[in-house]
Amino acid sequence: MAVVGAPSRTVLELHATVLAAHDAAIVAIAPGVRAGDVDEAARAVLRDAGRGDEFIHRLGHGLGLEAHEAPGLEPDSELVLEPGMVVTVEPGAYLAGWGGVRIEDDVLVTETGSRRLTNSDPGLAVIVGG
């Protein structure tokens, strides 16, 4: 996630909220957990911050032979996560006429929880100039 020039308060708050949703989802990932519950872990953070209506897509999806496949981390999904599944965690919040923030990682469901597979910095990069 990057911003050109000094970030506004809105950008800082939106980024912090989406990052908290991202982190809550990763903590929720474990074998035996319903995919819908992982989605809800992220969605609850955004909703509690007053940004629930700005999260307009599912939390994530499986990765395998195709870029987008099961399991879908989406509201009400009853699919149960199993060790070996790889999913994306990509919460976002989008403001009409402005833009948005989305933070994405790939996560492996392990025997005891989860392991982040991507090594990207989820912080907000500030690009000087513009």
JOPE-V444978 format. One line per field, one symbol per residue. ss: DSSP state (A for helix, B for strand, O for the rest). phi: phi as a letter, one per 20 degrees, with the letter a starting at -180 (. if undefined). burial: I if it has 24 or more other C-alpha atoms within 12 Angstrom, else O. A space follows every 50 residues. Layout:
ss = ???
phi = ???
burial = ???
This chain:
ss = OBBBOOOOAAAAAAAAAAAAAAAAAAAAOOOOOBAAAAAAAAAAAAAAOO OAAAOOOOOBBBOOOOOOBBBBBOOOOOOBOOOOOBBBBOOBBBBOOOBB BBOOBBBBBOOOOBBBOOOOOOOOBBBOOO
phi = .bcenfffggfffffffffffgfffffffafnefgfffgfgfffffffem cgfeedbffabfcafdfcbfeeebgmfefefcgnfdcecbfbccdgmcqa cbccbdcefdfdrbcfeedfeefeedefnq
burial = IOOOOOOOOOIOOIIIIIIIIIIIIIIIIIIOIIIIIIIIIIIIIIOOOO IIOIIIOIIIIIIOOOOOOIIIIIIOOOIOIIOOIIIIIIIIIIOOOOOI IIIIIIIIIOOOOIIIOOOOOIIIOOOOOO
